[in-house]
Amino acid sequence: MSVAMQCSQLTSGYNGVPAVRGLDLEVHAGEIVAILGPNGSGKTTTLMTLMGVISPIAGEVTALGEPVIGGKPHLAARRGMSLVPDDRALIFGLTARENLTIGLPRKAKKHAINQVLDYFAPLRAKLDTRAGFLSGGEQQMLALGRALAREAKVLMIDEMTLGLAPVIAKSILPILRRAVDELGTAVLLVEQHLDLALAIADRAYVLNRGCIELSGQADELRGRRDLLQASYLGEVTSIPETSAQVGRAVGNV
């Protein structure tokens, strides 16, 4: 799989104060990578910097073969990157149909809607409903569908299941997995529900206090709750540098 997005020694924050330090991570096409960690660990700051919303203090970000320029997220969007923030950034006064198709060429609108409904069938009956009147789950489907309608090559999602009932969250995550497998999209997913994230992710990074405490294959991490707990508490003393080393570490802890 080709690398769709990566950062090297990324340090970023606000007003010159770092919130994340020295991050090295990458996401491949057709892969879901989860960013996990406690509140305040720097997960959202990481996404905002990778999208170009925040300018990095140090380090480099590249996506789809080109540098990401801080402070110019519109350039990243034109290139095929998309960020679904935790508030979903829908236009509540517009219908679901209008949210899906706004900004698209006329000839592309019908195809975009059909593609979205193929993944999120419950939206079919809600296309002419204003986004502000949709349920939380429907709004999240709409936000994800909007990114898919624009054929995002790199999709970043901040707290996808925030405020959703567990049964709704469990129904949406497998749809995301299917879309990634079929479309080859690279997904970086910040998620508060550890088990749900690791169930659909290929790999995961755990942030704590702005640094990567642990990384590895999702199936390896699922079986080691003690290792995850230690990383959440900042008690991991050595961090393997490759997936193979993570696997050996998990087997030896």
RALIN-V636188 format. One line per field, one symbol per residue. ss: DSSP state (h for helix, s for strand, l for the rest). psi: psi as a letter, one per 40 degrees, with the letter a starting at -180 (. if undefined). burial: # if it has 16 or more other ideal C-beta (glycine too) atoms within 10 Angstrom, else .. A space follows every 10 residues. Layout:
# RALIN-V636188
ss=???
psi=???
burial=???
This chain:
# RALIN-V636188
ss=llssssssss ssssllssss ssssssssll lsssssslll llhhhhhhhh lllllllsss sssllsslll llhhhhhhhl ssssllllll llllshhhhh hllllhhhhh hhhhhhhhhl hhhhhhllls hhhllhhhhh hhhhhhhhhl lllsssssll lllllhhhhh hhhhhhhhhh hhhllsssss lllhhhhhhh llssssssll ssssssshhh hhllhhhhhh hhllllllll llhhhhhhhh hhl
psi=hihdiiihfh hiahfehhdi hfhhiihihf ihhihiiihe eedddddddd eedhhidiai hihfeiihhh egddddddee iihhieeefi hdeiiddddd eheiideedd dddddddddg deedeedehi deeiiddddd ddddddddde fhdhhhhhgd eheiiddddd dddddddddd ddeeihhhhh hdhddddede idiihhihfe ihdiiaiddd ddegdddddd ddefehdhhi eidddddddd de.
burial=...####..# ###....### #.#.###### #######... ########## ####.##.#. ####...#.# ..#..##..# #####..#.# ....###.## #..#...... .##.##..## ..#..##..# #..#..#### ########## .######### ##.#...##. .##.##..## ..#.###### ####.##### ########.# ########.# ##.#..##.# ##...#..## .....#..## ...
